[in-house]
Amino acid sequence: TLFGTGSRIQNYIDVHDIGSSLIKVAERTPESGLYLLGGESYSNLEVARLCILAANGGRIVFSEKADPADGERWLVDDSMARNAFGHNPQYSLVQSLADMLR
């Protein structure tokens, strides 16, 4: 079930990638801040479609409730983390969804 139009775009990161990056940070403390970010951003509608594909079925239902963040684009730049301590997400959202369903 999606609120609004499902158009809000946001970033996702797998817990495995968080763990890997924390190890890198422990080995080499970055000079300024710590930013753990996924490599790709998806709209809520895109995520719902990926869930259906991963589950091999299902349907999207639009709620009558609005999403106050509809249309917002939370696009992030993870270059600071990549440069500071070699942050490099290895798990895609598609893979993470498949892992959760298993």
WOPERA-V36202 format. One record per residue. N is the residue number from 0. RES is the residue in three letters. PSI is psi in whole degrees, -180 to 180 (none if undefined). Layout:
BEGIN
N & RES & PSI
N & RES & PSI
END
This chain:
BEGIN
0 & THR & 128
1 & LEU & 137
2 & PHE & 147
3 & GLY & -142
4 & THR & -6
5 & GLY & 18
6 & SER & -9
7 & ARG & 133
8 & ILE & 134
9 & GLN & 174
10 & ASN & 146
11 & TYR & 146
12 & ILE & 138
13 & ASP & 145
14 & VAL & -30
15 & HIS & -41
16 & ASP & -34
17 & ILE & -47
18 & GLY & -46
19 & SER & -42
20 & SER & -36
21 & LEU & -36
22 & ILE & -44
23 & LYS & -40
24 & VAL & -41
25 & ALA & -33
26 & GLU & -28
27 & ARG & 94
28 & THR & 122
29 & PRO & 153
30 & GLU & -35
31 & SER & 111
32 & GLY & 171
33 & LEU & 121
34 & TYR & 114
35 & LEU & 112
36 & LEU & 147
37 & GLY & 169
38 & GLY & -16
39 & GLU & 154
40 & SER & 146
41 & TYR & 150
42 & SER & 160
43 & ASN & -35
44 & LEU & -42
45 & GLU & -41
46 & VAL & -41
47 & ALA & -42
48 & ARG & -40
49 & LEU & -37
50 & CYS & -41
51 & ILE & -43
52 & LEU & -45
53 & ALA & -35
54 & ALA & -5
55 & ASN & 36
56 & GLY & 168
57 & GLY & -177
58 & ARG & 157
59 & ILE & 130
60 & VAL & 129
61 & PHE & 125
62 & SER & 158
63 & GLU & -11
64 & LYS & 141
65 & ALA & 153
66 & ASP & 113
67 & PRO & -19
68 & ALA & 10
69 & ASP & 136
70 & GLY & -12
71 & GLU & 148
72 & ARG & 100
73 & TRP & 70
74 & LEU & 129
75 & VAL & 156
76 & ASP & 113
77 & ASP & 16
78 & SER & -32
79 & MET & -45
80 & ALA & -38
81 & ARG & -44
82 & ASN & -38
83 & ALA & -41
84 & PHE & 21
85 & GLY & 26
86 & HIS & 125
87 & ASN & 91
88 & PRO & 134
89 & GLN & -18
90 & TYR & 119
91 & SER & 162
92 & LEU & -39
93 & VAL & -46
94 & GLN & -42
95 & SER & -42
96 & LEU & -43
97 & ALA & -41
98 & ASP & -41
99 & MET & -37
100 & LEU & -28
101 & ARG & none
END
